[in-house]
Amino acid sequence: PRARSAGVLVLARRGGMGCATSHPEVVRSLARPGSEHATGDGIKRHFFLAVNGSSGGLAARQLLDMGVPRFQMRLRDDREAEIVIFSLKDADEREARLAELAELAHKPDEYDVRVVACGGDGTVKWVISCLSRFDALNVPIGVIPFGTGNDLARVMGWGDRPPKPLIGTAMGALRERLILIDEAEKAPLDVWLCTINLRDSAAAKFEGVEDKKVVEVSKGEKSVTHEMINYFSMGADGQLMFAFEQNRKSSQLGNKRVYVAKGISQQVWRPPKLKTFIESAHHTDKGDDVGNRTPLMFKHNDRQLLFLNIPSYGAGADPWRRRGDKHPTASAATDALTCQYIGDQKLEVLSVRRTSDVAMSLTMGRTSGLHRLRHGADFELNFRAGAGVYFQVDGEALKAVDAKSVEVHFGFQVQMLRAPKAKAVPFPPGFTNPEMKAAALA
């Protein structure tokens, strides 16, 4: 029950235990769904907090450890929202909450449904895959970042770490974050499909790192497809990440130290140049036939090829941006190297001389060694016979032994929630492509 005058609320915990809070904005706990009330605009608000309890050195678990899985919270202007907190790692709970979310999302005239990914960028991808399974890609996604890199959270304006204290005194910081999520702008984010193919040989296989050990993954498969929301790369940084995963620590600080150490080691034991394992690389614009393919011309000494979807890479670097970049105009050439957008169904492609060049761009603003190649939507690369190629997809490392080819194509769009003054911009100013907007908002 609620006592408005005293601002006291008893929150029912699992198992019947309770605790008191003096914050009047947390209205009441809810024993079951369906007991919410519509607010002034007639819309019932539901925020589903999807928690990856392993993120941030288990820091994200604080949301689960509250023991209050469902409660009503007052936002701004007397608007209230039902808050539902669940663990992504609890399969039964996850499936039940996603089914509930999808049911409400298909009634947009009655419900404003939002999902909040509580974890790192990998958690955002997990949430996207869940929404896809439940045919609920129309649900906008906010973020409370707990991961190590948090590149997507950074550019969408949610920062690189959760507000502190998130729970603290009567959920004050959590409430402020949920108010921002309630008021945030919806922005389409492109999702890309990266397909890696092996040769038909006995030696061909995919390798990954599990529990700090190199193991064969996707056994028996000659092709794997990964969804990508941040970046996809091959070469030096994939090799660095592969080594890093074998030495991962339990804390964010420890992980950063390991990553730096592995990066420094590449200055002594240098990874192979792109030309030693890439036989050909081409780009094809939408609508072009195969005969109109354009080669990707990377520099002689470059050791990394990077496909960027957002203006952040490796925990905050922006290797694409240059001083003087301008927004494109209708009269601009289609291959002009201009500003980056997250909803234009195009990637930005760079070749990189050394992984340390990216670090220098972050710490000193230098762009030496970072070579912008082009914007584009469809890419195909072929590898030399017997090549062992390291890849990185949104921070996850993979090695393809006897790799044959890679294809990168646009997949679909999801709705992200963009905080005020966020770095990421969905479209160029004055963008009026109705087909693309319809795809983004479907």
PyMOL commands that set and color helices and strands:
alter all, ss='L'
color gray80, all
select helices_A, chain A and resi 14-16+61-65+91-105+121-133+151-155+172-183+236-245+252-265+274-276+290-292+355-363+434-441
alter helices_A, ss='H'
color red, helices_A
select strands_A, chain A and resi 2-3+8-12+18-21+26-29+44-51+70-74+80-87+111-119+141-145+185-198+205-210+213-217+223-228+231-235+278-283+294-295+304-308+347-352+370-376+379-383+388-393+396-401+403-418
alter strands_A, ss='S'
color yellow, strands_A
deselect
rebuild
show_as cartoon
